[in-house]
Amino acid sequence: MSLTASVTDTGYRGAANPAPTLVNAWNEWDPLEEVVVGRADGACFDPAEPGCRPQIRGPRQPGATFPAGTKPTEVTDRANEELDNLVAVLESLGVTVRRPDVLDFSRSLRTPTFEVPTQYCSVCPRDVVITLGNQILEATMSRRARFFEYLPYRKLIREYWNRDPRVSWTAAPKPSMADDMYREEFWEYTLDERFARMHDFEFCVGQEEPVFDAADITRMGRDLFVQESMTTNRPGIAWLRRELEPRGFRVHAVHFPLDFFPSHLDCTFVPLRPGLVLTNPDRPIRDDEAAFFVDNGWEFLDAPEASCSNDEMPKYCQSSRWLSMNLLSVTPDTVICERSEVDLHRMLRGRGFEVITVPFRNVYEFGGSLHCATWDVRRTGGPEDYFTIADHMIAADH
């Protein structure tokens, strides 16, 4: 069912005026027309801060400490080679590809409420900005090192906004990121303590200021699903509701109790096409929220085991092995996956998908894979309603 009568300020008006806006995306799977692919230039190692305690992967070496400052040139070169290859693949499929500006992330930050010795990188635009219909929404972000990470995308955003008066541009309010915004005791919990607290959904960010990363949001037409996590809190979800529900969206919180370090939804719950979600077998969705999808005819498809263990991931990568799930949909039947995830390729092909594979393991160290490294600016299609039985989920959320 089309929502052209109920979603406001979209630029999508059906057959009477079918011309799309420059910015148009309602879900994760409609045919991709324009996308921004990140770049590794100038990237730094994750600095330790209240929202992030970076750890070295694999066997612990006595006296080893997590590195600081700019990443070595050979590391960024390998990542850029894979990012550039992704650009070439997308362009061969007829997709317009844009790139962010280069920023010197080695600059320290000092604000009235915090200091941080370096910033991070611009490999993962998905974390920072999201397209919702014809709206570009910049996230608050949750970590100090990522406070100004919107800057590499601002020239592109201004271009879209200036070229098409139907494009809406919203920047969420920046949080203070002061010490009292965080719950640093979170990092000291044992696994047993985390298990005991798994239904509290209290992580390293407190509940006073609205906080969210864009990658904690996934889009399924009129319905947006937002993970409560280390990078998105309840006030952040409330802010999204107040901002987006007057525009005709329905915003739902989702929870994954067995994920003790939840951060970004696209390694946990990945919609592939209408009626089908790729799910993480280690992180099942809460039972009552799963029922909402089942009642609406959706199927969950558990991802196979990743091709490597957590300890076999790149030494300084802060993401889990479930980056294997972090694929990019080009159409409802075509996906791009990391080359080494052969079990995932086989499973998806068995479900009728065309699977395009690319090497991307060198990008993992920068915090993401194919979905993280892209911001889909424009997809064909409009605001469909994929959830006609919605009452109990909405009531539970509010």
N, C-alpha and C positions, 0 to 999 in steps of 0.2 A: 504494500500500500504506500503510495507516495504521500509525502508530508508537505507538498507545496502549498497547501492551504493553511498549515499551522506553524511552519517554521518561518520566522521573520528574518528580514535583512539577509537573505541567503544569496541573492543573485541568480537563483535557480527558479524559473517560473513555468516550467513545463513547455508544451508544444507552442503556446502563444509567443514565447520569447526564449528559444532554446539556447541562445548564445551563452556559453559558459564564462564565468569569470576567470581571470588569470590564476586565481587561487580557488581550488574546489576539490575537497576530499571529504568523504563521509564515512569511509570504512578503510579496512586494511587490505582489500583485495580487488577493488574495481580496477579496470585497465589503467596502468600508470602512464602519464603523459609528460610530467615534469618533476624533477627530483633534485635535491641538493645532496651531494656526497661530500663527507668531511675530508679533512686533510690533516696530516701528522706534523707539518712544519711547526717548529717552535715548541713542541710538546715538552712538558716537565713530568717528573715522577710525582705521584700523589703525595702532597705534604701531610704530615700528621696534624690532625685538628679534631675538635670535639665530634664532628660528623663523620670522621674517617680515621681508622687506625690501620694503615697499610701493613701487610704481612708478606714476608718472602715465602714463596711456594716451595714444596718439596722438603727434603731432609734439612734439618736445622744445622747450620754451621756455627761452631762456637765463636762468639764475638761478632757475628755478622749483623749488620744493621741495614735497614731499608735505605736505598740511595736517595739523594736529594738533588734538586736542580734540574737542568735541562737533560733530556734523554740523549744518549749518544747518537751521532749522525747516522751510523750504520743501522741503528734500530728504527729511526724515523724513515730512512730511505727504504728499508724493507717493507714497512707498513704502507708508505706512499706508492710503492710499486703495485701492491695489491689493491689499493684504493683506485689507482689509475686504471688498472685492469678492469675493475668493476665499472668504471666510467665507460670504458670502451665497449664492454658487453651491453650495458644499458643503451648506449647510443646505437649499437648494431640492431637493437630491438625497436628503434624509432623513438626512444625516450629522450627528451631534452634534459641535459644535465648541467647544473650550476655548481659552483664551488664557493666556499666561504673565503673571506679575506684572511691573510696571514697576520697573526698577532704574536707579539713577543710575550710568551707566557712566563718567562723567567722574572718578570717584574714583580716585586713584592707589592702587597696591598696593605694600606693602613686606613681604616675608617674610624669614626668616633667610637665604634663598639668592638672592633676586632682588628687583629693583624694576622697576616699569613705570609710566609717567606717567598712563595712562588704561587703561580696559578696552575692550570692543568693543561687542557688541549682543546682542539676543535675537531677531533675525530668523530664525535658522536652528536650531531645536530638533533637527533631524536630525543635526547635528554632535555634539550633546552627549549625547543619550539615545536608546536603542533598545529596542523591545519584542521579546523573544525568547520565544515561547510566552506564558506568564503572568508572565515575569520582566521587570522594568524594570531596565535596566543603564545606569548613568551612566559615561561614558567618562573616561579619565584627562585628556584633552585634551593638546595638544602645544605650545600657545603660552601665554606668560605672561599676555597680556591676556585670555585666556579661562579662566584658572584657576578663577574663581568663577562661570562662566557657567551652572552648574547651578542657581544660586539662584532665578532667576525661575520654575523649574519645580518647586521643592521642595514648595510648598503643594499643587499638583496631585498630585505623587507620594505625599505623605503621605495625601491624601484617598483615592486608589485603594488604598493599602496598608491604611488603617484600615477602609475599607468592605468589603473582601473578604479574608478570611484566607487565601485561596488565592493571592493575589498575592505574588510574591517581589520583593524590592527589593535590588539590589546596587550599591554604589558602588565602582568600581575604585580601586586605590591611587593617590593623587596623587604624581606625580613631583616631584623637587626643582626642576626647571627652572633649576638652577644653570648657570653658563657652561659647565662641563665636560660637561653633558649634550648639548651641541650641537656640530656640526662647522661652524663659521662659514666655513671655507674653501670650503664648498660654493657659496656665493653668488658666489665669484670665478671659478669655472670658465667658460671659453669654451664655446661650443656644440660646437666640435670636441672639447674635453676631455670634455664630457658624453657625446658620442657614443661616444668611446673607452671610457668607464666605464659604458655603459648596462646591461651585464649584472652590474655589481657591486651595484646596488640599494643604494647608500650615499648618503644624502641629508643634510639639515641636522640631523636628530636622530640621535644616536649609538645604540649598541647595548648600553648598560649598564642603563638603567632601562626598565621596561615603559611604553610610550607608545602610545596609540591614540585616534583620533577615531572616534565612532560612525558617521560617514558613510563610513568606509572599509570598512564591513561591508554586504554585501547578503545577503538571506535567501531561500532556496529550500527551504522545508520543513526536513527534518532537516539539510540541508547549508548551512553558512554560508561565504561567500567573503570573504576579507579582503585588501585591497590593501596591499602593502608600499610605503611612500610617505614623503613628507616629514612626514606627520602620524601614521604608524603604523610602528613598527619590529618587528624579529623578536622581541624579548622581549615586546612587546605582544601579538603573535599567540600566543606561547607561553602567556602569561597567560590569554588567551581560551580556548585549548585546555584548560588545566587547570581552568578554571572551568566550561566548558560541555560538554565531552565526557562527564563523569560524569552529566550531565543528558540524555544521549542524542543530542546534536548531533555532527556531524562538521565540523571547522573546517579550511578549506583556505586556504592562501596563494595569491594570484594576482599576476601580474606583467605589466607592460606596458612592455617595454624602450624603446620610442621616446617615452615620456612622460618628459621630462627634469625636469619639475617636478610629479610626481604628488601630488595632494592630493584625497582623497575620490573614491569610486568611481562616484558617480551622474552623472558627466559622461563616463564612459568605458565602463561595462558595466552596462546597465540591463535586468533581466529584466522582460518584459512580461506573460507568462502561461506556463504549463507548456510547455516545449519551444521557447521563443522569447526571444532576448536582443537588445536594441538595442545595437549596438556602435559604437565610434568608429573611423572609417577611418584616422585619423591615429595611433591608439594600439592596434594589434592586440595581443591577448593572446599570451603566450608559446606557442610551438607545442605543447609537451607538455601544457600546461594546456588549450589549445583541443581537443586530442584527447580529453580527459576528457569534455568536453561533447558532442562529435561521437559518441563511442562510446555515450553515453547517449541519443542521438536528438535532441539539441538543435540548433536552427538559429540562426545568427548573421545579423542583419539590420543592415547598415551604415546609420547615420544619414546623411541628405543633408547637404550643406553648410549651415552656419548662415546665417541671413539677414544677418549682418554679419561683418566681419573683426574680428580682435582689436583693431586700432586704432580701430575704430568702436564698441567697447563703451563704456559710461559711463566718464568720465575717471578716476574713482578706484576703479573696480571691479578687484579683484585676481583674478577668475576669468577663464577663457578663454571664447571664443565658443561653446564646446561646452556652455555652459549651455542651449543649444537642446535638448539631450537630457534635461534635468532635469525630466521630466514626473512627474505624479502619477497612479497608477492608482487608479480608484474601484471597478472590477470587472475581471475578466479580459478584458472586451471594451470597457471605457470608460476613456479617459484624459483628463486635463486638460493642455493644452499652452499655451505662450506664444503669444499671438495672431499675432505677426509671422512665426512659423516655418511658412509655408504649404507648403513642400516636405515638411516632416515630416508635416503634417496629411494631405497628399495620399497619401503613402506608407502611413501607418497606416490611413487609410480603405480603401486598396486591399487591406489585409490583414484587413479586416473589423472594425476598431475604430470605435466611436463616439468622435469627437474633440470635446471641449468646449474652446473657446479663451477665454482671459482675457488682459488686458494685465498684464504683469509686468516690463517692462523697467526701471522705476524701482526695483524691488527688487534688480536685479542689483548695484548699487553696494554692497549690504550682504552680498555674498558668496555668493549662491545664487539659485535659481529655485524652482519649485513643489515639487520633492521636498525640497530643502534646508529650505524654510520650513515644513515640516510634520513632525509626529511622529505616526505612526499608532498609536494606543493600542489599538484593537480592530478586528479584521476577523473575519468569519465564517470557519469552517473550522478544521481541525486539522493535526496534524503529519504531512504526507504525505512519502513517499520518492520523489523524482523522479530519483534516481541509483542504479540498481540495480547498475551496474558501477562500483565505487568503489575497488577494491583499489590500482590503480597510482597514483592521485592521493594517497591516504592515505600510501602508502609513500614517495612522493616528498616529501611534506610533512614527514614525520618523519625 
